[in-house]
């Protein structure tokens, strides 16, 4: 008997191989087990993988559609299998599992809570950035969701993430036309940026520390300092792992560019570095400026000015920012646009983002009374606007600015503002 194979696991998209005579097959990546049904009389060598409870449906489809309709039946079965296997892994019924890659409620995002930093990608192919992040609803079970950048409407949501995919040590990234999840067990799962459907699965074999990409190749620096490469289209390994010295693991990775990740300090266009990295970035030390204790710095593409973030060196602790060019301070400004003593600052977690000549910096109010957002002119430090984000107690998750909008994520919500004037455009989620 010839060796039989099918292209993909119906759940995660990983390649499967069927040995002669097998009745069940288990995916080596997501552990989904399915039943193999063979149509030997009509098409020798043709196999369909499906869960046991759907076998009668498969036979009915075969009888009704006949030889010509087998491809249609296979497509229907593939969709059924995907939902059944996801349900089995999560202890849910088919009705409990939302369709993969299908927006719910006609794009309704009113029930969503945003749980992580915003990443950017052109999901709907309209030439404008959209948002990819982690969401949930009324339970802590997370999923990847894509939101339209102009109005926050839901474009798609993935299946529920496994506990390993939602773990704090997992890495989620937008890489080209894929959303890549590396879970805490070192398993890779790719989702289509356009639809949210599983594309392929792979195995890293170690926790991921950093993710990057160049020329259709995904690069992953593992926790053991081994640098791995995978083909973005197929998930197949490219070459052998390369051992990187620990010193290199904190700087630029070889032949690889930064990508959007759920780490709020790194993106393709900007990154925030701590004071211990100032010297290697050509920045002055922690207390170089007499008025400012600079604990962090924002380095952004397209800006000759670098932005030092910290607090006042003397007096009450108030958030401050300095614009520095060629090692010299161009300007120094207090971040709050309201009474500074009504605000507070954590110098180890300060965030900022830059776009088209503007710097945006969120800051907190005392007594957990909410967050505000300041926008400064990057060349001069002149304040352009200062608005309220929310009046509740929340935790920073991330901020990213585009030429049109500023997206700020808290622990439960995403807030969008116009970059030009600070006018709020939409909110997804609710203040905590």
N, C-alpha and C positions, 0 to 999 in steps of 0.2 A: 504494500500500500504506500502511496506517495505521502511525503511529509506535508502536513496541512498547516497553514498559517493564516492569521488575519492581521490587519495592519495595526489596530489600536485596542487598548483596553477601553471598554465603553464608559468607564467612570473617569479615569484620569488621562487617557490618551496615550499611555505608554505602549510600546510595541509588545505584542504577544506572539508566542509560538505554540502551536498545537502538535503534540506528538501523535503518531498513529494510534488509533483506538482509544484515546483518552475520552472520558465522559465529562470531566470538569477541568477547569483551568483557573489558576490563581495568579493574579498580577503580582510581580515581584516588587512593585513600587508602592501600591496603595492597598494590597492584600485583598482586593475584591475577588470573590470566587463566583464563577458563572458556569452554567451548564452548556456543553457543546452538543448541538443537534446537527446531524449530517443528513443531507438530501442525496443519498447514494443513487437512487433509481433514476432521478431526472438529471442530476449533475454530479457525476463522480468527482470527489475532491472538494465539493463546496461545503463549507461549515458556517454555522451561525452560532454565536455565543449569546446565551441568554440565561436569566435566573430561572430556577425550577418552576416558580409559580406562574411563569409566562409561557410555558411550553405549549399549552393548549392554544394560546393565541397565535403562536408561531405556526402551528399546524393548520389552524383556520385560515391564516393569511396565505399560506402556501396553496391550499386547496382553492381558495377564491381567486387569487391573483395568478396562479399558475406560473409557468416558466418565465413569461415576459415580466411578471410583476415581482420577481424575487428581489430585485434591487430595491424596489419601493418597500417591500416587507422588511428587508434588512435595515433600511433607514428608520422605519417605525420602531423596530426592535431595538435598534441602537439607542434611540431616545428613551424607550422604556427602561432598558437596562441601566442607563446612566442614573436615572432617578431612583430605581430600586436599590442599586448598590450603594448610593449615597445614603439612602434611608436606612439600609441595614447597618452601615458603619456608625450611624448616629443614633441607633435605637429608635428610629421614627418610622412612621408609615409613609407611603408614597405621597399622601395628601399633605404631610408635614413638610415636605422638601420642596422649596421653590424651584421653578424651572431655571436651569443654568443659562446665563446669558440672556435672559428675557426680563425686561423692565417690568415692574409690577405696578398695577394701577395706572397704566398709561403714562408712566414717568412720574408718578407721585412719590415724593421724598418726604412727606409730612410725618411718617412714622419712624423715620430713621434717626439714629443717634450717631454722630461722627466721633470716632474713638482714636484717631491718630492724625499725624501730620499730613497735610495735603501734598500730593505729588501731581505733576502736570504731564499731560499727553493729549494729543489730538484724537480723541476717541471717536467722534462722529465725522471726522474727515472734512470739517468745514474751514480748516486753516486757522482756527483759534484754540487756545489751550483749554482743555477740560481738566477735571479733578479726579484723581484716583486715590482712594484712601481705604481705611477699614471702617466698617459700620456695624451696628447691631440694631435691634428693635427693643423689645421688652425683656430680653434675656441677654446674658453675657456672651452668647454664642456669636462670634464675629463672622463677617464675610467681607470680601473685597467688593467695593461698589464704585461705580463711575458716575460722576455728576456733571451735567453740562455747565461749562464755565460761566455762561451769561446769566443763568437763572437758577442753578442748583437742581434742575430736574434730574431724576434718576434715569440714566441711560442703560445700565445693566447692573446686575448683582451676581456674584458667583454663588456656588453652593457654600454651605456653612463650612468654615475652616475646621480642621481637626484641632484638638488641644495642642498638638505639636506645632502646627502652623501658626496658631495664635499665641504661642509661647513668647515671652519677652526676648529670648535669645534667637528667635526666628528672624529672617531678613525678607522684607517685601520691597520690590523695586519695580519701577517702570523702565523697561529696556527696549528701545525701538518699538516694535509692534507687539511686544509681549509684556505681560505682568508676571514677574518671576517671584515665586515664594520658595525660600529655602527653610525648611522646618528645623526644629531642634534635634532631629535625628539625622540630619544631613540629606534628607530627600528633597529633590527639586520638583516643583510643579509649575508649568508654564500655562498661562491663560491668555487668550487672544485679547489684545487691547481693544479691538473693535467690538467684540461680542461677549467677552467674559467666559467663553467656553474653554475647557481644557485643550491645550495644544499638544503637549508632550510631557513626559515625566522622566526624571533621571536620578542618579545617585551620586552625591558628593562624598558621603562617607565620613563627614566631620561637620561640626557647626561652622557656619559662615561668619566671617568677621566683616568683610567689605565686598561690595559688588561693583563691577565696572563693565565697560563694553567698548568695542571698536570694530568697525568693518564687519558687522554681522556675527561677531564672536563675543560671547558672554565670558567675563572673567570673574572668578570668585577667589578671594583670599580666605583660606580656611583658618580655623583657630590654631592649627598646628604649624602655621607659617607656610603651608604648601599652597601654591597658586595654580588654580585649575582653569581650563578653558573648555567651553562648550559651544557648539554650533547653535545659534539662536533659532534657526528654522526647524531643526530636528532634535536638538538636545544631545546629539552625539558628541563624545569627547573629541577635542582637537589637541593632538600632541600629548605629551606626558606632563604630569604635574611638575612645577618648578619650585625649588626651595628658595624662599626669600629670607634674607636676614631680618631680624626683628626691627632694626632701624628703618628699613625700607617699607615696612608694613604700615607706617604712619604717614608716609608721604605719597608721592605719585607712584602708581603701580605701572609696571613695564608695559608699554604699548597699549595702554588701556585708559579710557576716559571716565570721569565720574558720571553717575546716572542719578535720577531721582530715587530716593529711598525714604523709608519712614523715619530715618534718622534726621531730625530737624536741622542738624548742623551741616548737611552736605547736599549738594545738588549739582547739575551740570554747569550752572552759571555762577555759583557762589558757595562759599563755605565759611563756617565760623571756627576759629582756632582759639585754643586756650593760651594763657600767658607763657606756658612752658615751650610753646612752638614759635614764639615771637621771633627769636633769633634766626631760626632757619627760614623764616619768611621775610627777613630783612626789616623787621619791626623793632622799635625801641622797647625797653624793658617795662616791667609792671608799673614802675613809678617814675618813668621818664618825664612825664608832664607834672609839674608841681601841683596843678589843680585837680588832677585825675588819677585815681588808682585804676589802671586799665587791666581788667582780668580777661577780657576776650576781645577778638577783633573779627570784623567782617571783611572778607576779601571777595570782591565781585568782579566778574568779567565786564568790560566796557567802562570801568571807572578807574581813572588814575589815582583817585583818592581812596584810601583805605580808612576804615572806620573803627576806632578804638572804643570799646564799650566798658563801662565801669561805674564808679561812684565818686562823689566828691572826696578829695584827699583830706580836707579839713572840715570840721563842723558836722552837721547831721548827714547821715547817709542818704543821698539823693542820686538817682540815675543820671549819668552824664554820658556824652558821646563826643569824640573829637574826630575831625577829618584830617588825615595825615597824608602828605605827598612827598616822596623822596626823603623820608625821614624827618620832615619838618611839619609842625602843626599848622594847618591852614585856618582852622576854626575850632572853637570849643563851645558846647551848648548843653544846658540842662535839658534833659529829655521831657519832663512834664511840662505841659502847657497850662496847668492849673497850679494852685498853691503847692509847692514842692513838699511841704511838711505833711500834706494830706496823702502822700504817696509812700511806697516802700519799694525796695529793690533787693533782688537776690543776684549778686554779681556773678555767681557760678552758672546761672541758667539764662542770662540775658539773650534775647533773640533780636534779629533785625533782618531786613531784606532790602534789596536795591533793584530799581528798574528805571530806565530812561531818565537818569539824572535825579532821581528822588530816593531818599532813604526813609524807610518806615520802621518804627520801633514801638513795640507794645510795652506798656508799663502798668503796674498794679497800684491800687488804692489801699490805704491802711484799713485795718479791721475787716478785711475780706469783703470790701464793698464793691469790688468789680475791677474791670480792666479798661484802659483807654489806649488809643493808638495815635502816635505823633508822626507827622510826615515833615521831613526837613529837606531843603534844597542841598544836594550833595556837594556842590562846589563852595557854598558859602555858609551852610548851616542855618539859613533863614527858615523860620517855621512857616510852612504852607498851610497846614491845618492840624487840628487836634480834636478827636471825637471819642465818644464813649463806645466801647465794644459791648459790654454788658455790665450789669450791676450786681452780679452774683459772685459767689466764691468758686473759682475754677482754677485749673492748672494749665499752664502753657503746653501745647503739643507741637506747634510749629506755625511758621508764617512764610508765605511766598508771595512775591509781587510780580505782576506782568505789566506790559505796557498799558493795560486797561484797568486791571483790578488788583486788589490786595486780598488774599485769602488767609485768614487767621483761624487756627483750630484750637479749641479748648478741649477739656476732657469729654464733653458730651455734644459739642456743637461746632459747626463751621460757619464763620461770618465772612461775608464778602462786601468790600467797599470799592467805590470808584477811586482809582489812583489820583485822578485829577483834582477832586474836591473833598474826598472822604465821605461822600454820600453812601449810605448803606444800600446795597443792591438786593441781598437776600440773606437768609439764615436757614441752615439745615440743622435740625436738632433743637434742643431746648437748654436754656441756662440751668445749671445745677444748683 
